[in-house]
């Protein structure tokens, strides 16, 4: 697989470490009344779809940036790559 | 029809005209007492033990393709019970005992060969860990023996025990471990279940569950609606896909694991050997091919094929411990989809929906578990209570902090 890094261009997927579903960006609120249940679901339950999947890839052997890669789990085709930082900021994180 | 030596000779002398198909091809009925979704090793074993050990009637196995076409035909055929933790070891030892009597039990030649498995040790810390594991195995009634470098040298003379980077300091052996003809396991269970009245329905894909007031009444399939009092799911890598139809999210990711077979060689490797410094394990099939594997590719996949960096990584592990195998050419390789759970251990439990039961999360250790998985799932389906060896394989263990994490990796499914 080739991941088209937004800053560096096409890079071999072997340079990256897979870090799971991109929904892990949405960390639950620890002060919520339902925090225990929310963190259980956040930590342990996954959608695990067959088809398009937004997922986190860490460029460990590269510039060490985190990416959100939209990839098809049935064909391994990649349709979109973004910096995880930009995705998180668009959601209002780390202002 | 029972198979026997006498029957083989009789058929040989009469032109092989008396052989019958090993199982029927029935039309689905409108309802059953118990439906098992998934005609793989675990599903067929469940149906077999439901009929044979638990006296259940009116059972169907629904399979979307053909039976034995999934992971029971896509693994590296190893059986063993060398686990450490209390939640696991009694279960896997129960499984190994079932393997030992399986061929007589279901009257089918599964070519079970207890040729032994050897885990190599390359450091003092690893020796300590393996002594601990061996003791845990002995405490649970399994066999385990620590072998010295000399004992290993006698059995595997071509191993380089003096390698500067990864010297072989010894090994943990389980002599009752071994290999099995994997397809024959599916066929043997299918034949045994069918002869006890189980309907094995192939080309019948489950497309949804009919759930009313928290109770599962039946399944929608590509061949129409089928009702059932109890429904058990045993679909391995497709667990999340299937259970999402009941609006369930599972503590699992599906990952691709590749396996490899070399061209056929003369007998060179008498048992199963695992490399302790990298992830590589190998055995030699009765046809002569070296059957080996290593790590997952590491990303979510349902593709049943992997990528080349993992091929290179696995082969590097093999070359580090068996340089001689570098002369053998790779004949074929394939990928299977593993339902990797969050702690590396399986789930055999009821769901929150009445009448719906789940068996999955086998990671890449499902094949050796096949007999006990079927036995324990049949026990659960019959009694609504877990089998004594499978009490810890619960859905709620993640919520309650009761993980069974053999490798201590935490909730990173691709590291188990």
Interface residues (C-beta under 8 A of the other chain):
Chain A: X1 X12 X13 X14 X17 X18 X20 X21 X40 X41 X43 X44 X45 X46 X47 X48 X49 X50 X53 X55 X71 X73 X74 X75 X76
Chain B: X238 X240 X241 X244 X249 X250 X251 X252 X253 X254 X298 X299 X300 X301 X302 X303 X307 X309 X342 X398 X399 X411 X412 X413 X414
